[in-house]
Amino acid sequence: MQSFFAPAAMLLALAGSAAQAQVQIEVSKITCEQYLLFKVADPRDIAIWLSGYYHGKAGTTVFETQAFKDESEKLTSYCRGHLQQPVMQAVETLFKRGQ
């Protein structure tokens, strides 16, 4: 019996810690510096979220992998020179979105 309960207890402990690990992030407040230095999350994860956000606003479900890679590199390069600018503002400046 003890061998059954030990894994079950571990699963419950893991489930509890996973629920506590959830964090909400206000993406519009992430600066380029935070983006570049992994202070909020992996920049690639943020770039993927941004891509989905702007594609959703545009009503498109097309994801072009090479365009995503190119735009992510442009954003990274731009952010190096604009550390205090919000990353969403950088995206809108670079790609003229949201206008």
Steps between C-alpha positions, in 0.01 A plus 500: 500500500774745588646483145165619355466802728855632462465576125152640558633734768778613267248573224288707735806695616605566140149605400486744790834660414409525132183690584697745714754557221250675272584867452315768308705746297385835364675476163446867415732593788796280400792722399752413233760460773284246684433324169868474408624398845244220561369693803136407438516190282698355214495763221396232249191425710414870513555532124268206437233658720541835323472332162177328604363821648561707187388225264182469706437875476548476124264203478755271338586144593802474270836452670804547279797350679771685307319833534467434876872431528589813299264721700630361830856582396395854399328547835807380691725734304263797546465434872876514552484870415173574684531326836234701685236482226212258557548198275144528361570860401820379332300244300248764395780739400691236305210338322241784494241288677204630691466817293 
